[in-house]
Amino acid sequence: MHEWALAEAVIASAAETARQQKMSVVEEIVLNIGELQSIDAEMFASLVKNQLTQAEPLLQDAEVRVVRGEAAFECQACKKEFSEQDAKVSEEEREAIHFVPEMAHVYMRCPACGSPDFSIVRGRGVFIQEITGQP
Ligand SMILES: [Zn+2]
């Protein structure tokens, strides 16, 4: 998805959450960006921050913080869930996987049974992890 549209979606979702929690002012929005989502986290945070200045008043002064969500994989053969650390990928391989997640199948095998048949269960996408504010 285009970063601009993604930022708008994040802001719309933050506004909805703030209203559900009956906040009158939002102080901080914590975004979780999966480490397999090819997006520059700092750049995206400032893009959201910039768009907030045109958002509805309750969101205008919110701080934007980004955390990276760790990737997780699930083996289709034995159903074990594992991380990149469990699969013992090198730093270089890890970078390649973060750049093109499909590369995981080149560099990784299930650490339990050795199968190359696994799916990505976490680490993609952007979601609002936390929103804080005043009632
Ligand atoms: Zn397995």
Backbone and ligand atoms as CSV (ligand in chain L), in Angstrom:
chain,resi,resn,atom,element,x,y,z
A,1,MET,N,N,0.846,-1.196,0.000
A,1,MET,CA,C,0.000,0.000,0.000
A,1,MET,C,C,0.885,1.252,0.000
A,2,HIS,N,N,0.450,2.276,-0.651
A,2,HIS,CA,C,1.194,3.523,-0.682
A,2,HIS,C,C,1.269,4.111,0.729
A,3,GLU,N,N,2.433,4.633,1.083
A,3,GLU,CA,C,2.647,5.158,2.439
A,3,GLU,C,C,1.629,6.229,2.835
A,4,TRP,N,N,1.286,7.064,1.870
A,4,TRP,CA,C,0.367,8.167,2.168
A,4,TRP,C,C,-1.006,7.628,2.569
A,5,ALA,N,N,-1.505,6.680,1.795
A,5,ALA,CA,C,-2.803,6.061,2.079
A,5,ALA,C,C,-2.747,5.289,3.399
A,6,LEU,N,N,-1.618,4.664,3.635
A,6,LEU,CA,C,-1.435,3.900,4.864
A,6,LEU,C,C,-1.471,4.832,6.080
A,7,ALA,N,N,-0.826,5.991,5.968
A,7,ALA,CA,C,-0.829,6.974,7.057
A,7,ALA,C,C,-2.251,7.472,7.324
A,8,GLU,N,N,-3.003,7.690,6.253
A,8,GLU,CA,C,-4.394,8.137,6.419
A,8,GLU,C,C,-5.225,7.079,7.115
A,9,ALA,N,N,-5.000,5.837,6.767
A,9,ALA,CA,C,-5.735,4.731,7.384
A,9,ALA,C,C,-5.400,4.632,8.871
A,10,VAL,N,N,-4.131,4.819,9.196
A,10,VAL,CA,C,-3.691,4.779,10.591
A,10,VAL,C,C,-4.369,5.887,11.401
A,11,ILE,N,N,-4.432,7.081,10.832
A,11,ILE,CA,C,-5.024,8.224,11.524
A,11,ILE,C,C,-6.534,8.021,11.715
A,12,ALA,N,N,-7.189,7.500,10.686
A,12,ALA,CA,C,-8.635,7.240,10.793
A,12,ALA,C,C,-8.893,6.217,11.892
A,13,SER,N,N,-8.048,5.217,11.952
A,13,SER,CA,C,-8.205,4.172,12.955
A,13,SER,C,C,-7.909,4.704,14.362
A,14,ALA,N,N,-6.909,5.594,14.477
A,14,ALA,CA,C,-6.581,6.218,15.769
A,14,ALA,C,C,-7.753,7.071,16.250
A,15,ALA,N,N,-8.378,7.798,15.333
A,15,ALA,CA,C,-9.512,8.662,15.684
A,15,ALA,C,C,-10.677,7.824,16.198
A,16,GLU,N,N,-10.906,6.701,15.531
A,16,GLU,CA,C,-12.004,5.828,15.930
A,16,GLU,C,C,-11.741,5.243,17.328
A,17,THR,N,N,-10.508,4.785,17.550
A,17,THR,CA,C,-10.143,4.231,18.857
A,17,THR,C,C,-10.288,5.288,19.953
A,18,ALA,N,N,-9.817,6.504,19.675
A,18,ALA,CA,C,-9.892,7.589,20.651
A,18,ALA,C,C,-11.348,7.876,21.027
A,19,ARG,N,N,-12.237,7.844,20.024
A,19,ARG,CA,C,-13.652,8.103,20.299
A,19,ARG,C,C,-14.277,6.972,21.111
A,20,GLN,N,N,-13.909,5.744,20.754
A,20,GLN,CA,C,-14.424,4.587,21.508
A,20,GLN,C,C,-14.003,4.662,22.974
A,21,GLN,N,N,-12.765,5.144,23.207
A,21,GLN,CA,C,-12.260,5.227,24.581
A,21,GLN,C,C,-12.605,6.566,25.235
A,22,LYS,N,N,-13.454,7.330,24.566
A,22,LYS,CA,C,-13.949,8.609,25.056
A,22,LYS,C,C,-12.826,9.578,25.458
A,23,MET,N,N,-11.817,9.677,24.604
A,23,MET,CA,C,-10.726,10.627,24.851
A,23,MET,C,C,-11.093,11.964,24.225
A,24,SER,N,N,-10.660,13.029,24.882
A,24,SER,CA,C,-10.884,14.348,24.277
A,24,SER,C,C,-9.602,14.854,23.645
A,25,VAL,N,N,-8.468,14.316,24.120
A,25,VAL,CA,C,-7.196,14.658,23.506
A,25,VAL,C,C,-6.291,13.415,23.500
A,26,VAL,N,N,-5.673,13.172,22.358
A,26,VAL,CA,C,-4.765,12.035,22.231
A,26,VAL,C,C,-3.342,12.538,22.425
A,27,GLU,N,N,-2.596,11.881,23.331
A,27,GLU,CA,C,-1.228,12.318,23.621
A,27,GLU,C,C,-0.174,11.550,22.841
A,28,GLU,N,N,-0.411,10.249,22.687
A,28,GLU,CA,C,0.586,9.450,21.978
A,28,GLU,C,C,-0.069,8.300,21.219
A,29,ILE,N,N,0.456,8.070,20.029
A,29,ILE,CA,C,0.023,6.935,19.216
A,29,ILE,C,C,1.259,6.069,18.997
A,30,VAL,N,N,1.169,4.814,19.427
A,30,VAL,CA,C,2.291,3.893,19.222
A,30,VAL,C,C,1.946,2.971,18.060
A,31,LEU,N,N,2.757,3.057,17.011
A,31,LEU,CA,C,2.529,2.234,15.827
A,31,LEU,C,C,3.435,1.017,15.860
A,32,ASN,N,N,2.880,-0.096,15.526
A,32,ASN,CA,C,3.671,-1.310,15.402
A,32,ASN,C,C,3.824,-1.605,13.913
A,33,ILE,N,N,5.071,-1.532,13.446
A,33,ILE,CA,C,5.357,-1.822,12.041
A,33,ILE,C,C,6.145,-3.119,11.996
A,34,GLY,N,N,5.578,-4.114,11.380
A,34,GLY,CA,C,6.258,-5.406,11.284
A,34,GLY,C,C,7.598,-5.259,10.598
A,35,GLU,N,N,8.601,-6.028,11.084
A,35,GLU,CA,C,9.941,-5.862,10.509
A,35,GLU,C,C,10.019,-6.385,9.081
A,36,LEU,N,N,9.001,-7.125,8.634
A,36,LEU,CA,C,8.987,-7.584,7.246
A,36,LEU,C,C,8.232,-6.622,6.328
A,37,GLN,N,N,7.658,-5.608,6.922
A,37,GLN,CA,C,6.968,-4.585,6.126
A,37,GLN,C,C,8.032,-3.633,5.597
A,38,SER,N,N,8.248,-3.616,4.275
A,38,SER,CA,C,9.329,-2.758,3.772
A,38,SER,C,C,8.884,-1.314,3.766
A,39,ILE,N,N,9.183,-0.653,4.867
A,39,ILE,CA,C,8.806,0.736,5.036
A,39,ILE,C,C,9.835,1.332,5.996
A,40,ASP,N,N,10.233,2.552,5.735
A,40,ASP,CA,C,11.172,3.217,6.624
A,40,ASP,C,C,10.390,3.737,7.827
A,41,ALA,N,N,10.639,3.158,8.993
A,41,ALA,CA,C,9.826,3.444,10.177
A,41,ALA,C,C,9.866,4.922,10.564
A,42,GLU,N,N,11.050,5.510,10.565
A,42,GLU,CA,C,11.185,6.921,10.956
A,42,GLU,C,C,10.460,7.825,9.965
A,43,MET,N,N,10.649,7.503,8.675
A,43,MET,CA,C,10.003,8.300,7.644
A,43,MET,C,C,8.484,8.199,7.771
A,44,PHE,N,N,8.018,6.991,8.030
A,44,PHE,CA,C,6.575,6.800,8.140
A,44,PHE,C,C,6.007,7.529,9.356
A,45,ALA,N,N,6.737,7.489,10.475
A,45,ALA,CA,C,6.293,8.190,11.684
A,45,ALA,C,C,6.174,9.693,11.421
A,46,SER,N,N,7.139,10.280,10.700
A,46,SER,CA,C,7.048,11.728,10.457
A,46,SER,C,C,5.962,12.046,9.433
A,47,LEU,N,N,5.712,11.114,8.521
A,47,LEU,CA,C,4.601,11.301,7.581
A,47,LEU,C,C,3.265,11.343,8.337
A,48,VAL,N,N,3.082,10.420,9.274
A,48,VAL,CA,C,1.860,10.399,10.080
A,48,VAL,C,C,1.760,11.691,10.889
A,49,LYS,N,N,2.885,12.058,11.522
A,49,LYS,CA,C,2.934,13.277,12.341
A,49,LYS,C,C,2.520,14.510,11.518
A,50,ASN,N,N,3.027,14.603,10.296
A,50,ASN,CA,C,2.662,15.714,9.416
A,50,ASN,C,C,1.186,15.718,9.064
A,51,GLN,N,N,0.658,14.558,8.763
A,51,GLN,CA,C,-0.762,14.482,8.396
A,51,GLN,C,C,-1.663,14.780,9.588
A,52,LEU,N,N,-1.156,14.530,10.810
A,52,LEU,CA,C,-1.955,14.792,12.010
A,52,LEU,C,C,-2.282,16.277,12.160
A,53,THR,N,N,-1.420,17.138,11.643
A,53,THR,CA,C,-1.677,18.573,11.782
A,53,THR,C,C,-2.953,18.987,11.044
A,54,GLN,N,N,-3.372,18.137,10.071
A,54,GLN,CA,C,-4.618,18.427,9.366
A,54,GLN,C,C,-5.769,17.528,9.824
A,55,ALA,N,N,-5.487,16.708,10.825
A,55,ALA,CA,C,-6.528,15.788,11.315
A,55,ALA,C,C,-7.472,16.535,12.250
A,56,GLU,N,N,-8.466,15.807,12.753
A,56,GLU,CA,C,-9.401,16.460,13.665
A,56,GLU,C,C,-8.687,16.886,14.963
A,57,PRO,N,N,-9.232,17.922,15.648
A,57,PRO,CA,C,-8.525,18.540,16.781
A,57,PRO,C,C,-8.032,17.557,17.840
A,58,LEU,N,N,-8.787,16.526,18.135
A,58,LEU,CA,C,-8.359,15.661,19.243
A,58,LEU,C,C,-7.043,14.938,18.965
A,59,LEU,N,N,-6.660,14.885,17.701
A,59,LEU,CA,C,-5.435,14.168,17.331
A,59,LEU,C,C,-4.248,15.088,17.035
A,60,GLN,N,N,-4.509,16.375,16.906
A,60,GLN,CA,C,-3.512,17.264,16.320
A,60,GLN,C,C,-2.175,17.345,17.052
A,61,ASP,N,N,-2.183,17.186,18.393
A,61,ASP,CA,C,-0.928,17.331,19.133
A,61,ASP,C,C,-0.334,15.998,19.575
A,62,ALA,N,N,-0.841,14.917,19.034
A,62,ALA,CA,C,-0.361,13.594,19.453
A,62,ALA,C,C,1.076,13.350,18.985
A,63,GLU,N,N,1.845,12.688,19.860
A,63,GLU,CA,C,3.180,12.230,19.472
A,63,GLU,C,C,3.017,10.883,18.764
A,64,VAL,N,N,3.940,10.614,17.855
A,64,VAL,CA,C,3.885,9.348,17.130
A,64,VAL,C,C,5.157,8.565,17.423
A,65,ARG,N,N,5.001,7.358,17.922
A,65,ARG,CA,C,6.158,6.520,18.222
A,65,ARG,C,C,6.018,5.197,17.459
A,66,VAL,N,N,7.151,4.670,17.037
A,66,VAL,CA,C,7.114,3.449,16.245
A,66,VAL,C,C,7.893,2.343,16.940
A,67,VAL,N,N,7.309,1.173,17.004
A,67,VAL,CA,C,8.055,-0.011,17.446
A,67,VAL,C,C,8.015,-1.020,16.292
A,68,ARG,N,N,9.065,-1.823,16.165
A,68,ARG,CA,C,9.091,-2.820,15.095
A,68,ARG,C,C,8.598,-4.145,15.652
A,69,GLY,N,N,7.626,-4.730,14.972
A,69,GLY,CA,C,7.095,-6.029,15.392
A,69,GLY,C,C,7.975,-7.155,14.868
A,70,GLU,N,N,8.336,-8.065,15.754
A,70,GLU,CA,C,9.218,-9.162,15.355
A,70,GLU,C,C,8.495,-10.156,14.444
A,71,ALA,N,N,9.218,-10.643,13.474
A,71,ALA,CA,C,8.637,-11.610,12.543
A,71,ALA,C,C,8.514,-12.985,13.188
A,72,ALA,N,N,7.477,-13.703,12.813
A,72,ALA,CA,C,7.320,-15.087,13.277
A,72,ALA,C,C,6.798,-15.928,12.115
A,73,PHE,N,N,7.190,-17.181,12.130
A,73,PHE,CA,C,6.854,-18.092,11.042
A,73,PHE,C,C,6.228,-19.354,11.634
A,74,GLU,N,N,5.360,-20.002,10.842
A,74,GLU,CA,C,4.792,-21.267,11.304
A,74,GLU,C,C,5.010,-22.341,10.257
A,75,CYS,N,N,5.574,-23.459,10.714
A,75,CYS,CA,C,5.856,-24.586,9.828
A,75,CYS,C,C,4.543,-25.254,9.429
A,76,GLN,N,N,4.392,-25.510,8.126
A,76,GLN,CA,C,3.175,-26.176,7.637
A,76,GLN,C,C,3.225,-27.680,7.925
A,77,ALA,N,N,4.424,-28.209,8.075
A,77,ALA,CA,C,4.570,-29.653,8.276
A,77,ALA,C,C,4.332,-30.044,9.738
A,78,CYS,N,N,5.026,-29.362,10.675
A,78,CYS,CA,C,4.908,-29.785,12.081
A,78,CYS,C,C,4.228,-28.742,12.962
A,79,LYS,N,N,3.822,-27.617,12.351
A,79,LYS,CA,C,3.076,-26.564,13.052
A,79,LYS,C,C,3.874,-25.811,14.108
A,80,LYS,N,N,5.184,-25.979,14.139
A,80,LYS,CA,C,5.989,-25.232,15.095
A,80,LYS,C,C,6.073,-23.762,14.664
A,81,GLU,N,N,5.955,-22.866,15.668
A,81,GLU,CA,C,6.155,-21.444,15.386
A,81,GLU,C,C,7.585,-21.084,15.752
A,82,PHE,N,N,8.257,-20.324,14.868
A,82,PHE,CA,C,9.656,-19.990,15.137
A,82,PHE,C,C,10.004,-18.597,14.648
A,83,SER,N,N,11.109,-18.072,15.173
A,83,SER,CA,C,11.578,-16.746,14.799
A,83,SER,C,C,12.812,-16.893,13.912
A,84,GLU,N,N,13.321,-15.757,13.446
A,84,GLU,CA,C,14.556,-15.791,12.643
A,84,GLU,C,C,15.717,-16.301,13.485
A,85,GLN,N,N,15.740,-15.930,14.777
A,85,GLN,CA,C,16.798,-16.404,15.671
A,85,GLN,C,C,16.760,-17.929,15.777
A,86,ASP,N,N,15.544,-18.471,15.926
A,86,ASP,CA,C,15.408,-19.930,16.035
A,86,ASP,C,C,15.954,-20.617,14.786
A,87,ALA,N,N,15.735,-19.984,13.620
A,87,ALA,CA,C,16.165,-20.589,12.360
A,87,ALA,C,C,17.638,-20.293,12.067
A,88,LYS,N,N,18.276,-19.525,12.962
A,88,LYS,CA,C,19.715,-19.237,12.877
A,88,LYS,C,C,20.151,-18.634,11.537
A,89,VAL,N,N,19.440,-17.600,11.118
A,89,VAL,CA,C,19.860,-16.898,9.904
A,89,VAL,C,C,20.975,-15.913,10.265
A,90,SER,N,N,21.854,-15.641,9.320
A,90,SER,CA,C,22.929,-14.677,9.548
A,90,SER,C,C,22.365,-13.256,9.444
A,91,GLU,N,N,23.168,-12.286,9.839
A,91,GLU,CA,C,22.733,-10.885,9.780
A,91,GLU,C,C,22.416,-10.467,8.339
A,92,GLU,N,N,23.254,-10.929,7.412
A,92,GLU,CA,C,23.045,-10.611,5.991
A,92,GLU,C,C,21.748,-11.221,5.461
A,93,GLU,N,N,21.514,-12.464,5.822
A,93,GLU,CA,C,20.288,-13.143,5.378
A,93,GLU,C,C,19.063,-12.456,5.964
A,94,ARG,N,N,19.205,-12.047,7.218
A,94,ARG,CA,C,18.127,-11.351,7.910
A,94,ARG,C,C,17.756,-10.059,7.178
A,95,GLU,N,N,18.773,-9.327,6.762
A,95,GLU,CA,C,18.525,-8.086,6.009
A,95,GLU,C,C,17.816,-8.372,4.695
A,96,ALA,N,N,18.255,-9.417,4.015
A,96,ALA,CA,C,17.630,-9.792,2.741
A,96,ALA,C,C,16.167,-10.161,2.956
A,97,ILE,N,N,15.904,-10.879,4.040
A,97,ILE,CA,C,14.523,-11.298,4.341
A,97,ILE,C,C,13.646,-10.081,4.665
A,98,HIS,N,N,14.228,-9.117,5.385
A,98,HIS,CA,C,13.448,-7.929,5.719
A,98,HIS,C,C,13.149,-7.087,4.490
A,99,PHE,N,N,14.042,-7.193,3.514
A,99,PHE,CA,C,13.851,-6.436,2.287
A,99,PHE,C,C,12.841,-7.142,1.369
A,100,VAL,N,N,12.983,-8.425,1.224
A,100,VAL,CA,C,12.067,-9.233,0.415
A,100,VAL,C,C,11.674,-10.472,1.228
A,101,PRO,N,N,10.525,-10.394,1.930
A,101,PRO,CA,C,10.142,-11.480,2.845
A,101,PRO,C,C,10.117,-12.878,2.204
A,102,GLU,N,N,9.843,-12.937,0.903
A,102,GLU,CA,C,9.801,-14.238,0.232
A,102,GLU,C,C,11.160,-14.943,0.295
A,103,MET,N,N,12.228,-14.154,0.512
A,103,MET,CA,C,13.566,-14.730,0.613
A,103,MET,C,C,13.694,-15.649,1.833
A,104,ALA,N,N,12.772,-15.537,2.770
A,104,ALA,CA,C,12.803,-16.413,3.945
A,104,ALA,C,C,12.862,-17.873,3.522
A,105,HIS,N,N,12.166,-18.183,2.430
A,105,HIS,CA,C,12.113,-19.588,1.988
A,105,HIS,C,C,13.433,-20.051,1.377
A,106,VAL,N,N,14.264,-19.089,0.992
A,106,VAL,CA,C,15.582,-19.436,0.455
A,106,VAL,C,C,16.538,-19.726,1.607
A,107,TYR,N,N,16.455,-18.902,2.655
A,107,TYR,CA,C,17.467,-18.961,3.713
A,107,TYR,C,C,17.062,-19.785,4.932
A,108,MET,N,N,15.770,-20.018,5.087
A,108,MET,CA,C,15.337,-20.632,6.335
A,108,MET,C,C,14.682,-21.989,6.138
A,109,ARG,N,N,14.845,-22.840,7.149
A,109,ARG,CA,C,14.145,-24.117,7.239
A,109,ARG,C,C,13.547,-24.168,8.640
A,110,CYS,N,N,12.480,-24.934,8.800
A,110,CYS,CA,C,11.912,-25.108,10.138
A,110,CYS,C,C,12.999,-25.689,11.054
A,111,PRO,N,N,13.255,-25.036,12.196
A,111,PRO,CA,C,14.315,-25.538,13.084
A,111,PRO,C,C,13.952,-26.885,13.733
A,112,ALA,N,N,12.674,-27.239,13.736
A,112,ALA,CA,C,12.261,-28.492,14.377
A,112,ALA,C,C,12.344,-29.678,13.414
A,113,CYS,N,N,11.843,-29.499,12.180
A,113,CYS,CA,C,11.766,-30.655,11.274
A,113,CYS,C,C,12.503,-30.441,9.954
A,114,GLY,N,N,13.026,-29.233,9.716
A,114,GLY,CA,C,13.813,-28.997,8.494
A,114,GLY,C,C,12.986,-28.701,7.257
A,115,SER,N,N,11.688,-28.576,7.388
A,115,SER,CA,C,10.843,-28.311,6.222
A,115,SER,C,C,11.004,-26.860,5.732
A,116,PRO,N,N,11.036,-26.674,4.393
A,116,PRO,CA,C,11.062,-25.304,3.852
A,116,PRO,C,C,9.652,-24.746,3.683
A,117,ASP,N,N,8.655,-25.524,4.067
A,117,ASP,CA,C,7.269,-25.135,3.851
A,117,ASP,C,C,6.703,-24.493,5.117
A,118,PHE,N,N,6.812,-23.155,5.178
A,118,PHE,CA,C,6.294,-22.445,6.343
A,118,PHE,C,C,5.652,-21.156,5.878
A,119,SER,N,N,4.838,-20.567,6.732
A,119,SER,CA,C,4.214,-19.299,6.355
A,119,SER,C,C,4.584,-18.216,7.374
A,120,ILE,N,N,4.457,-16.989,6.922
A,120,ILE,CA,C,4.741,-15.845,7.790
A,120,ILE,C,C,3.487,-15.567,8.607
A,121,VAL,N,N,3.581,-15.669,9.925
A,121,VAL,CA,C,2.396,-15.418,10.755
A,121,VAL,C,C,2.401,-14.036,11.407
A,122,ARG,N,N,3.577,-13.447,11.583
A,122,ARG,CA,C,3.664,-12.089,12.113
A,122,ARG,C,C,4.835,-11.370,11.467
A,123,GLY,N,N,4.774,-10.031,11.487
A,123,GLY,CA,C,5.912,-9.264,10.978
A,123,GLY,C,C,5.580,-8.463,9.741
A,124,ARG,N,N,4.337,-8.592,9.265
A,124,ARG,CA,C,3.912,-7.790,8.128
A,124,ARG,C,C,2.824,-6.844,8.591
A,125,GLY,N,N,2.718,-5.724,7.900
A,125,GLY,CA,C,1.628,-4.825,8.194
A,125,GLY,C,C,1.952,-3.799,9.261
A,126,VAL,N,N,1.028,-2.882,9.403
A,126,VAL,CA,C,1.159,-1.784,10.350
A,126,VAL,C,C,-0.114,-1.747,11.168
A,127,PHE,N,N,0.013,-1.676,12.481
A,127,PHE,CA,C,-1.202,-1.498,13.276
A,127,PHE,C,C,-0.921,-0.596,14.474
A,128,ILE,N,N,-1.988,-0.083,15.077
A,128,ILE,CA,C,-1.840,0.777,16.250
A,128,ILE,C,C,-1.732,-0.123,17.466
A,129,GLN,N,N,-0.588,-0.058,18.121
A,129,GLN,CA,C,-0.361,-0.919,19.261
A,129,GLN,C,C,-0.972,-0.325,20.511
A,130,GLU,N,N,-0.871,1.009,20.618
A,130,GLU,CA,C,-1.340,1.656,21.831
A,130,GLU,C,C,-1.697,3.094,21.516
A,131,ILE,N,N,-2.679,3.589,22.225
A,131,ILE,CA,C,-3.048,4.991,22.067
A,131,ILE,C,C,-3.323,5.521,23.481
A,132,THR,N,N,-2.685,6.645,23.799
A,132,THR,CA,C,-2.912,7.197,25.141
A,132,THR,C,C,-3.414,8.623,25.013
A,133,GLY,N,N,-4.198,9.037,26.001
A,133,GLY,CA,C,-4.751,10.374,25.954
A,133,GLY,C,C,-5.533,10.694,27.217
A,134,GLN,N,N,-6.175,11.843,27.196
A,134,GLN,CA,C,-6.967,12.304,28.335
A,134,GLN,C,C,-8.458,12.206,28.023
A,135,PRO,N,N,-9.270,11.876,29.049
A,135,PRO,CA,C,-10.722,11.805,28.825
A,135,PRO,C,C,-11.323,13.200,28.615
L,1,ZN,ZN,ZN,8.535,-28.136,11.050
